[in-house]
């Protein structure tokens, strides 16, 4: 276990893209990072490029309550504290709503909406042990400007923003800070795991 004075963040969907870039930013600031992703191979490759003593790679499905509980416990056991949670994991299914199966719709809701709920429930008590921290939910520009081909994902992302507002109204002082639903701007990928704003 690392010394408990070093702050720790949990980042879901951390194997690539925004999640990996977020993990790297935390590391650059001296934090420990628990990286959670369902894609074991991609996660393993990403983790191999990062400091092993400051990171922990955990294969887990954020839609599975047991896997979420285990991932958060392993993170706390390894680093001794949890100070921030970034709910970045998400999936998208592109296609007209009338061609979207119930199974696909349910999976989108399970990962993109219930996933953050489960992660917050598991991590918030541990964050509170240190006097509070932060929860950041990464949303999608589709919540405000949905493409016709991504309506199922857009509906879910909009629901995440509504849940954010409800949580903010019900928040108490002892709860971690919740920074709502960050809606990414248009970004282009340079190297994997790095972000640069698209000038368009």
ChimeraX attribute file (.defattr): number of C-alpha atoms within 10 A of each C-alpha:
attribute: neighborCount
match mode: 1-to-1
recipient: residues
	/A:1	10
	/A:2	16
	/A:3	10
	/A:4	13
	/A:5	11
	/A:6	15
	/A:7	21
	/A:8	28
	/A:9	28
	/A:10	27
	/A:11	25
	/A:12	30
	/A:13	27
	/A:14	32
	/A:15	30
	/A:16	19
	/A:17	18
	/A:18	22
	/A:19	24
	/A:20	24
	/A:21	18
	/A:22	23
	/A:23	27
	/A:24	19
	/A:25	14
	/A:26	18
	/A:27	18
	/A:28	10
	/A:29	9
	/A:30	13
	/A:31	19
	/A:32	28
	/A:33	29
	/A:34	26
	/A:35	26
	/A:36	29
	/A:37	24
	/A:38	17
	/A:39	16
	/A:40	15
	/A:41	12
	/A:42	13
	/A:43	21
	/A:44	15
	/A:45	12
	/A:46	18
	/A:47	19
	/A:48	11
	/A:49	8
	/A:50	14
	/A:51	12
	/A:52	11
	/A:53	10
	/A:54	17
	/A:55	24
	/A:56	19
	/A:57	21
	/A:58	25
	/A:59	19
	/A:60	21
	/A:61	21
	/A:62	29
	/A:63	22
	/A:64	15
	/A:65	17
	/A:66	12
	/A:67	16
	/A:68	22
	/A:69	18
	/A:70	14
	/A:71	25
	/A:72	21
	/A:73	16
	/A:74	15
	/A:75	27
	/A:76	22
	/A:77	13
	/A:78	18
	/A:79	24
	/A:80	18
	/A:81	24
	/A:82	31
	/A:83	24
	/A:84	24
	/A:85	26
	/A:86	23
	/A:87	27
	/A:88	25
	/A:89	26
	/A:90	21
	/A:91	13
	/A:92	17
	/A:93	17
	/A:94	14
	/A:95	15
	/A:96	13
	/A:97	14
	/A:98	6
	/A:99	9
	/A:100	14
	/A:101	10
	/A:102	9
	/A:103	9
	/A:104	14
	/A:105	16
	/A:106	12
	/A:107	17
	/A:108	23
	/A:109	22
	/A:110	21
	/A:111	21
	/A:112	27
	/A:113	24
	/A:114	19
	/A:115	24
	/A:116	26
	/A:117	18
	/A:118	20
	/A:119	24
	/A:120	22
	/A:121	14
	/A:122	18
	/A:123	24
	/A:124	22
	/A:125	15
	/A:126	21
	/A:127	25
	/A:128	18
	/A:129	14
	/A:130	15
	/A:131	11
	/A:132	19
	/A:133	20
	/A:134	19
	/A:135	25
	/A:136	20
	/A:137	22
	/A:138	24
	/A:139	25
	/A:140	23
	/A:141	16
	/A:142	20
	/A:143	19
	/A:144	12
	/A:145	10
	/A:146	17
	/A:147	16
	/A:148	13
	/A:149	13
	/A:150	16
	/A:151	21
	/A:152	24
	/A:153	25
	/A:154	23
	/A:155	16
	/A:156	24
	/A:157	27
	/A:158	20
	/A:159	17
	/A:160	25
	/A:161	21
	/A:162	14
	/A:163	15
	/A:164	18
	/A:165	15
	/A:166	11
	/A:167	13
	/A:168	14
	/A:169	8
	/A:170	8
	/A:171	13
	/A:172	10
	/A:173	7
	/A:174	12
	/A:175	15
	/A:176	25
	/A:177	19
	/A:178	19
	/A:179	14
	/A:180	20
	/A:181	21
	/A:182	14
	/A:183	16
	/A:184	12
	/A:185	10
	/A:186	12
	/A:187	13
	/A:188	13
	/A:189	13
	/A:190	10
	/A:191	10
	/A:192	13
	/A:193	18
	/A:194	17
	/A:195	16
	/A:196	11
	/A:197	10
	/A:198	10
	/A:199	7
	/A:200	5
